[in-house]
């Protein structure tokens, strides 16, 4: 495998891609969330869900496979709807895709439940060039499926898993 380095004024990328094939784009988004009159605190459901997934089940990062037990800093990501977004969702549209979510109470409970959580390491959750909150979804998803002959996104700052993923017991093989 031959590594190439591509540099511009703000970014150096080491990749197996031929020089000049690195796509650089800047994510600039504006998203409004409904106003609420109370601070966001972790719900009891979220606390239980996070603890169950990360500590009791020792679930791996959905992207790289590192686990809490192998030194990973694991986090839980609201992967269909963020908590704050639930207050602006059209329940009819939600129910069309999720028939069990027929009212605001059920939606509120589900938002912080295992059905809406994805276990990610800190790098694949919030990392500058690797996190789901920092890069586009199509680019983020490539990290899970890249082969050994090609690296789409530099993983030098990502912890290395001691276990394999996908088809080897991954609890979310179909993922987000």
Order of alpha helices (4+ residues) and beta strands (2+ residues): beta-beta-alpha-beta-alpha-alpha-beta-alpha-alpha
